[in-house]
Amino acid sequence: MFIAITIVALAILGYRTLYPESRNIMKEEAAHELPAQRLFEHFSEENGGQFIDQAIITTGRVTEMDKQSIFLDHTVQINLVDGIPSTVKIGALVTIKGRCIGFDDLLEIVKIDQATIR
């Protein structure tokens, strides 16, 4: 009986080690809060590394939209978890919370995923 319980406990521990719970950005406290333009400036000045893989809150004007993402101030691409609400239009000022995944050198934009509009 003791051996069976030990094997089950080790199996559960091993499973949780190999397959950890996924991050929930919405439950995390934001590490940074700044306007979209300022976030872009940090990356263009090459000191944006502090934001990568961090939950952040950013605000800006919607300048472009497609099915799942919006662009703020032509500088930050936001991939939304639940799609774009019908209330969000081009020119609207929005605040989002998401995970900064880095800077796209080719397009020269900051990318944020797992985002929701606040």
SVG drawing of the C-alpha trace seen along z (x, -y; Angstrom):
<svg xmlns="http://www.w3.org/2000/svg" viewBox="-20 -59 40 61">
<polyline fill="none" stroke="black" stroke-width="0.4" points="0.0,0.0 2.8,-2.4 4.6,-1.7 1.4,-2.4 0.8,-5.7 4.4,-6.7 4.2,-5.9 1.0,-7.9 2.5,-10.9 5.6,-10.8 3.5,-10.5 1.5,-13.6 4.6,-15.5 6.3,-14.6 3.2,-15.6 3.0,-19.0 6.7,-19.5 6.5,-18.6 3.2,-20.4 2.9,-23.4 -0.2,-25.5 -0.3,-28.1 0.0,-31.8 -3.0,-33.9 -1.9,-37.4 -5.2,-38.8 -4.7,-37.6 -1.1,-38.8 -0.3,-42.3 1.1,-44.5 4.8,-45.0 4.7,-48.3 2.1,-50.9 3.0,-53.4 1.6,-54.9 2.0,-53.0 4.3,-55.6 6.6,-55.5 6.7,-51.7 7.8,-52.0 10.5,-54.6 12.0,-52.2 12.4,-49.5 13.7,-51.9 16.3,-53.2 17.3,-49.5 16.3,-49.4 13.0,-47.6 14.3,-44.3 12.8,-45.0 9.3,-44.6 9.7,-41.3 7.5,-38.5 6.0,-40.9 2.4,-41.8 1.9,-45.4 -0.8,-48.0 -0.6,-50.4 -2.9,-53.1 -3.1,-54.6 -5.3,-55.5 -6.5,-52.7 -4.9,-53.3 -5.5,-50.0 -7.7,-46.9 -8.1,-43.3 -9.9,-40.2 -7.9,-39.6 -5.6,-42.5 -5.4,-46.3 -2.5,-48.8 -2.1,-51.6 -0.4,-54.8 1.0,-52.9 3.7,-51.5 2.2,-48.6 0.4,-45.6 -2.0,-44.1 -3.3,-40.5 -6.6,-40.3 -7.7,-37.1 -11.5,-37.6 -11.4,-39.5 -12.2,-43.2 -15.3,-44.5 -17.8,-46.2 -17.4,-49.4 -13.8,-49.8 -13.3,-51.9 -10.4,-53.6 -9.4,-56.7 -10.7,-55.4 -8.5,-55.8 -8.1,-52.3 -6.2,-50.8 -5.2,-47.2 -3.4,-44.7 -1.3,-42.0 2.0,-40.3 4.8,-42.1 6.5,-39.6 9.1,-41.9 9.9,-44.1 9.5,-43.2 12.6,-44.7 11.2,-44.2 7.9,-46.0 9.3,-48.2 6.5,-47.6 6.2,-46.3 4.1,-43.2 1.7,-42.3 -0.3,-39.1 -2.9,-37.6 -4.4,-41.0 -7.8,-42.3 -9.2,-45.8 -9.8,-47.3"/>
</svg>
